[in-house]
Amino acid sequence: MGYTSLKECLLDLERKGHLVRVTEEVDPYLEMAEVQRRVYEVKGPAVYFENVKGCRFPAVCNLFGTIERCRFIFRGSLERVKKIVQLKADASNFWRAPFSFATAPFTALNSLPVKVRRGPVPVLEERTTIDQLPQIQNWPDDGGPFITLGQVYTEDPDKGGVMNSNLGMYRVQLAGNQYQAGKEVGLHYQTHRGIGIHHARAIRRGEPLKVSVFVGGPPAHTFAAVMPLPEGLTELLFAGMLGARRFRYTVRDGFIISTDADFCITGTIDPKRTLPEGPFGDHLGYYCLTHDFPVLEVQKVYHRKDAIWPFTVVGRPPQEDTSFGELIHEITQPMVPVTLPGVKAIHAVDAAGVHPLLLAIGSERYVPYGERIPQEVLTIANALLGFGQCSLAKYLFIVAGEDNPALDVHHVGTFLGHALERVDWTRDLHFQTRTTIDTLDYSGTGLNAGSKLVIAAAGSKKRDLARKVPDNFTLPEGYVGCALAMPGVLVVQGPPFSGYEKVEHEMHAFTAFLDERCNLEGVPLVVLVDDAEFTARNLRNFLWVTFTRSNPSHDVHGVSSFIEHKHWGCRKSLIVDARLKPHHAPPLIEDPEVTKRVDALATKGKSLHGIL
């Protein structure tokens, strides 16, 4: 059996040494979030806050702080879920090892959601109001407190029923901006999310969309809300499988209530109303700015008698949701070659903000004789950019698996080095200039609007990558420093960005200087940045700066570039302008006064001594 509640899980973690209690009063305004970030950074335990300032409910963070703790939490069911996915990927697996897979079909059938018809419902025992919930704010310039681990439940207005539902983790702003205090909350969801389909159908029908927001409950419910499932397969079924306990629900006033949750907010979305939501620290490491999003008109707020409020921090990766990504990869990997024929592996790079950079390995079998060049991998690239959340990728690097069967997409530096050794900039750059990108990515031309670049490399090695700055390398006036971020990648510190109306002239002069005066052998990629030392300090910084601060159509240039029959390429180094631009969102910065207060919790005799 799985956990029946969040409290049962936390007690189990505490017994096994995976949880620490903070007895001191901690402020939900910035302090609790900083504790989460810093404990996560040192791979520390889950943190239980007994005394939340101004609130009667305790809270917990870092529940999923390490992949090892995730596996521990789901230790009784994870392998069974993997077996089900393996059977879904290839049913013949059953006949290869029938005893290994014998229980898989029964696990799925026994995980269907079940309606509670009799007896008490813990989450309905108590009522509260929005302002009495923990008002946790992560970053100084956030628009207000947000729910960060909410499970937002909706049903298809055309069909109805729990088997036609979506459970997603969307941002819920509890206060601030123009919301009526206690009566309205903001509901921010991004493109390509399941709730959007339900919302669109409710708008077409001209009726409000009923929404239930669950917080807490068994950890499997939280993880199910982030699990990428195909349309038509409810997350409630997956929650039952992973939690080894069927998702239990009841109905009150026409709203679905998770009977195992700690809290439940019910309300409706008016099909014609939006209000400004945000700003809010996001998973790219910047503030997503204020935009109009749907408004949830609150009906009721329920909670258990012993309710606990789980939360996390959204910020520059890695953060706690990195563990979600790793576990999703573990579970879904067998489905990749089935869903996308020819794809051997894919990896959305967490350090680059997830959607800005996607790495893929594909097959290259179209012409098995002669020199291998990108052909099948281009077909695969088009399929990837039309597939679920992969369609939000901004930069896609795809290589041929035949060139190195041992290559691993999760060894990002090695993968990029492999691509840069083989890429031909005259041939291997493929742009989409006006398309959709991640809602939270402000490098583009507007909300959800930007460009994409596919870099496809296949064939024999073309160059050795430089492992030091080329001898006698010089820079034009105004460019004040350079360093290698990794073999073959030179970061150059340039003058502040002066606007796109001037950048073409600036880049023409810069690339001409490099072409005429610099030895670029072994340096296929040059990245223009505001701070070369910071960018080159480690791979994490390089990935974050390069891929979150550039829009391919506007910010990719090249030495000895050309256009031939509408195809753009360059004969020498590719240039990526990753300087901050005026339209970019500001990066997230911690408050030093808050840092001092959290430092005090780590002093001798305090709850976090020996952890921070």
N, C-alpha and C positions, 0 to 999 in steps of 0.2 A: 504493500500500500504506500501511496505517496502522502505528503503532508496535507492535513486538512485545513490548515490556516497558516498565515504568516508567523504567528506567535509560536506555533509548534516547530516551524523551521528554525526560528531564531534560538529557541531553547536547545535544539539539537546542535546548532553551530556553536553555542556557548559551551556545551558539554565537551565538544571536540576541540576547543581552543581556537575557534574561527571567529569569535566575536568579543569585542571589548565594550564595556559600559562606560559612558561619560556621565558622571554624577553632577558635575558643575552645571550651572545655568549657562546655556549657549544661545546666542542671538540668532534667530532665523534670517536676519538681515545680514548677509555676506559671511558671517562667521561659520555657520554650519557648512556652507558650500566650500569654504577654504579648508575646513577639516577634511571633507571628502576628497578634495583634489590632492591634498598632501598625503593622506593615508593611502590613497590609491597609488600614488607615485612610488611609495616604498613597498608596494605589494602587501599592505597591511590587512588586518582583519575587517570584518563588518563592524560598523560603529553604531551603537544604540544610545541615543540621547534620551536620558531619563527626564531631563528638565529643560524643556524648550521655552525660552523666554516669551511670556505673554500668551502661552497656549497650554491647555491641559492635556494635549495628546503627546505621547512620546513619538520619536521618529527614528528611522534607521537608514543608513546609507552604506555604500560599498558592499552590498549584499552579493553582487556579481563581480567583485573587484579583481578576481583572478580566474583564469580558465580552470585552474585546479579546483577552486571552490565551486564553480559552476558544475563541474563533473561530480563533485561530492554531493551537491544538492540533488542532482538528478541521477545519482548512482544506481537507483533501483529500476530505472526505466530507460536510460539513455541508449543502452545497447539494443534493447527491443525496438526502439524507434528507428535506430539505424538499420535494423534488419528489415523493417517495413519499407523504408526508403530504397534499400537495395532490391527488394522484390518489385517495387514499383518501377525501378530503373530497368530491371531485367528479370522477368518471371522465371526464367530457366535456372536462376540461382537456387530455387527451391529444390529442383531435381539433382543439383550437384551436391547439396548438403541438406537433405530433408529434415533431419533431426534439429539442425541449427535454426531452421526457419519455421519449424512446426507451429510455434505459438504466435507468429506474426499476424496472421489473419484474425485470430481471436482477440489479440490486443486491440486492433482497430475497431472491431465490432463492439467490444466491451468498453469503448471510450466515447461512445455517443453521448452528447449532453442529455441530462435528465432533469425533468421538472420536479421540484419539491412540492408535494401536494398536502402534506400534513406536518404537524410539529412546528416548533419555533424556528424562526429565521434570524440567526444572530445579527446580520447586518441591519435588520429592520428594528432591532430592539431600542435604539436610541435615535433621536433627531438632533440636528445641529444646524448651523448656518454657515455660509461661505466664509464670513469674517472670523469664525472660530477655528477654522482649519489652520494648520501651520503655514504661515505666510513666508515661505522660504524664497529669498531672492539671491541669485547666484553672483551677479556682477553689478558694479556700482551704477551703470547707466541702463540697466534693464528697466522696462516700462512698468514693472511691478512684480509681485510674486507669481510663480507659475507652478503647475503640476508637471513634473518631469517624467514620472513613471505611471502615467494614467493609462487605463485600458478603455478606449472609447468605443462603445458598442452602438451599432446601427443595423437596421434591417433594410432589405430591398423593398421599397414602397410598392413595387408592382407584384411582388410574390409574398413577402412576409415570412415569418417563422425563423427559428434559430438556425435552421440549416441553410438559410439564405441571408446570413448575417456577416458583418465584418467587425473584427476586433482589432483596432489599430492604436499605436502609440502616437498620439498627436498632442501638440502643445496646448495647454489650457491656462489662460491668464486669469488669475483669480481676482485681481483688483487693479485699479489705475486707469489711465486714459479716460475715455468717456463712458465707461461702463457704470450702470447704476449699481451702487454698492450693495452687495448681497443678492441682487436680483439678476445680474447679467455677468457672464464670463466670456472671454474670447476663446475661439476655437480655430487654431491655425493648423491647416493641413497642406502638404505640398502636392505638387503635380504627381500623377501616377499612383495616387493612394486610393484604397478601396472605398473609403468613405465618400470620395468624390463622385463615384458612380451612383451611390444612393442619393447623394445630395442633388445631383443633376436630375434624377428621376422625380424627386420630390418637387423640384422647381417646375418641371414640365407638368406635373399634376396640380401645381398651384397650392400645395399643402405643406404645412410644417413637417420637418423631419424630427422624429423622436430620437433622443440620444440619452444613453446612460453612460456615465463615466465611473468606472470602478477603480479604486485605488487599494493596493494591497492584495490580500488573499494569498493562496499558495503561489510560490515562485513560478510555477509552470504557466500560470495565467499571465504574469508579466512578460515572460519570454515569448509566449504565443502571440502577444500583441505586436512583436517586431519580426516575427517569422514570415518570410516571403512565401506566400502560398498562392497557387493559381486561383483566379476568380471562380467561384462556385464551390470551393472547399473551405469550410468555415474554420476559423482559428479555435473555436470551442472544441472541435474534435481533436485538434492537435494538442490543445491544453490537457485534454483528458488522457491522451497517450503519453505525453511527456511527464505528467504529474502522477501517473498510475492511479488516477482517481477521476471519475467522470465529472465534467463541469456541471455544477448544480445551480439551478436558477429558479426563480419564481416570477410572478407578474403582479405588479401593483400599479393601479391607475393607468393601465395600458403600457407600462414600462417594464422592460426586462431587468431583473435585479439578480446579480450574482450573490448567491447565499453564502459563499465562502469569502467574499471580499471583506475588507476592513471598513471601507467607506463606499458610498454610492451617491452620485449626484445625478438627478434626472432633470430633463428639460427638453426644450424644442428649439430648432433653428427656423426662424422665419425665412421663407424663400426669397424675400425681397430686401432683407436687412443685412448690412455689414457695418462694422465700425473699425477704427484704427486699432491695430494690435502691435505690440512690440514697443521699442526695440528689445532684443533678447540675445544673449550670447549663444552662438551656434556652434555646430560641430566642425566648421571650417576654421574656427579660432578668431572670429570677428563678431561684431554685432550685426544681426540681421536687422534692417531698419524698419520703421513703422509703415505698415500697409494695411489696407482694408481687408478684413477677413470676416467669416461668419460669426454671428453672436448667438450664444446659447442662453436662452431665457430660462432661468433656473426655476424648477418646480419644487423639489424637495431635496434635502441632504440627509442621508441615513448613515449610521455607523454602528459598529459592534460596541459592546460594553468595554471590551479590552482592546480597542482599536489602536493600531500602530501605523504611522504614516511613513511609507518608504519614499525615498527621493534619491536623485543623483545630480550630477553637474553636467551641463552641456558646455563644452569649450574646446579649445585646441586639442586635437588628439595627440597621444592616446588618452582616453578617459574610460570610465566604466563600460560604456557601450562598445568599446573595443572587444570585450569578452563576448558580447552578443554576436559580433561579427565572426569571431573565431569559432564559436559553437555552431552558428548557422552553417559555416563552411564544413565543419566536421559532419554535420547531418546531411547536407544536400549535395556534397561532392559527387556521389554516384549518379545523380540526376543530370549533371552537366552534359556529358557526351550524348545522353539520350534526348534531352530537350534541344540541344544545339549540336547537331551532327558535325563532326570534324573538330570540335573544341575539346582540347585535352585538359585545360585548366584556365581559370580566370581568377583575378584577385583585384578587388577595389582597394586601393592603397589607403589605409587608415591615416598614415602620417600626412598625406596630401589632402585630407578632408573627405575621403571616400570617393565621392563622385567626380572630382576633378581629374583623377588619374586611374585608369583601368589597364591592367596588364593581362595579356592572354597568350596562350600557346595553342596553335592550331596545326592541322595537317596541311601539307603541301604535296599533293599527289597528282595534280592535273597533268603535268608533263614529266613523267618519271625518268626521262632520258635528257641528257645535256645538262647545262647549268641550271640550278634551282633558282627561280625568281618568284616574287610574291604574286600568286594568282589565286589559288584556293583560299589562302588566308584573307584575301580581300573580300571574297564571298562571305567568309565567316565573320569578318569585321562588320559587314552590313547587317548580318543576322544579329550580332551582338547589340548593335545600336538600335535594333528594333525589339529588344527583349527586356521586358520588365524594367527594373531599376538600372540595368546596364544602359538603357537608352539615355540616361542622364549623364553618362560619361562625357567629359570634355576633351581629354587627351586619351587616346587608345593606342597603346603600343602592343602590336601583335607580331609574333615570330613563329617560325616553322619548327615544330617539335623534332623533325628529322635532323635538324642541324645539331642538336644536343639533347638526346633523350633524357639526360639527367637534370636538365634545367628545371628550376623550381620557381614559380611565380611569386612565392612568398619570400624569397631571397632577393629583395628589390634591387639592391646595388648590383648583384651579379647579373640579374636579368637585364637591367638597363645597359650594363657593360656589353653583354652579348648582343643586344640590339644595335648599340652604337658601333660595334666592330663591323657590323654587316650592312648597315643602312646606306642607301644611295640617295642623297638628298635631291638628285635630279629626277628621281623616279618614284620615291617611296612616301611622298607627302600627299595626303588626300583630305581636302577641306570640305566641311559643310559650313557655309558662311552665315546663314540666317536660320537658326533653329532653336530648340528648347534646351535649356540647361537647368541645373538644380536651382530651385527657388531661393536658396540661401547663398548662391554664388553671385557676388556683385561685380565680378570682373567683366561681365557682358555689357550689352547695350540697354538693358532694362530688366524688369522682373521676369524671370523665367526665359529671358532672351539672350542669346549669345551665339557661339560658334563651336565647332568641333574639329579636331584634327586626328586623323588616323595615320599612324606611322607603322608601316608594314615592312618587316625586314626578313629576308630569307636568302639562303645561299652561303657561299664560302666567306670566310673572313676577309675583309678588305683593308683593314688597317690595324696597327698596334696603337692602343690608347696611351696618350702621354700620362706619365705618373708624376711629373713635376711641371711647373710653369716653363714653357719653352725658353731656351737661352736667348738673352737680348730682347725679350718681349717688351715692347714699349706701348704706351697708351697716348691717345691725343689729349690735348689740354682739356681740363675739366673732369677727366676720368682719373680717380685718385688711388686706385688699388685693385689688385686682382689676386685670386687664389684658386687652387684646384679644389672643387667640392668632392670629386671622385675621379678616377682615371678617365681622361678624355673630356671632362666637363670643367670649363673655366668660368668662374663668376667674376664679373667686372663691376666695380662700384662706379656708377656714373653720376652725372648731375641730376638734380631733382627733375621729375617728369614735367615737361612744359606745355603739354596739351597736344592732342592729335593733329591740330592744324599745323604744328611745327615738327611733328615727329618724323615725317617722311624726309624732310631736309636733313634733320639730325641723323637719322639712320643711314641716309645716303653717304654723309660725310664719315660716319663711324665705320661703316662697312668698307668704304673705299680706303680708309687709313689701314684697317686690318689687312686688306687685300694687298696693298702696296708695300707695307713696312713690317708686317708681322709673320713669323713662322707659325702657321696653323696646323702643321702636320701632327697628327695624333690628337687634335682637338676638334672633334666634329660638332661640339655643342658649346656655345658661349651664352651665358645668362647674365643679363644686365640687371643690377640690383641697387638698392639704396645702401646696403651694408654688406660688403663682401666678407668681412671677418665673421659676422653672425651667420651668414648663409652657408659658408664653407666649414663652419665649426663641426657639423656632423650631418649625416645623411638625412636625419629627421628635419633639420632646419632647411636643407636644400629642397627637399620635396615640398615642404609647406610653402616656402616663398615662391618657388618656381611655378607651381601648378595652381595655387589659389590667387595669384596676382597677375595672371595673364589671360587674355582672350585671343585664341589662335588667329582669328581673322584680322585683328588689329595689332597684335603684339608679337607676331612671328615675322622675322626678317631673315636675310641671308647674305653672305658674302658672295659676290658674283651671282646675283639672283637673276631670274629670267621668267618670262611668260611665253609658253609655246602652245598654241591652240588651246588657250584657256587653262593650261596646266602650269602651276607655279612651282618652281624649284630653285635650288642654288647649287653652285658647283664647288663651293668650299663650306665653311662652317655655317651652321644654322644659328640664328640669334633669337633668343626669347627675351623680350623686354618684361621683366618681372618687378619693375619699380611700382610703388604705390601710385595710384592715379586719383585725381580729385573725386571721382564718382565711387571709389571703393568704400566699403564699410570700414569703420575704424577697428583696429585689432583690440583684443581683450587685454586689459591690464588690471592686476590685483591692487587693492588698496593697502598701502604699507601699514596703516594703523590697525587694520584688521589682522594683518600678518603678525603684528606684535602681540595682539590679544590671543591668537591661536598658539603662538610660541609659548605663552604662559601655561597653556594646557599640557605642554610637554615637559614642564619643569618637575623636579623631584617632588613626589607626593601627589601629583596631579594625575588625572585619568589616562592621559596619553603619554606619560613618561615611558621611555624605552621603545616607543613606536615611532614618534616623529623625531 
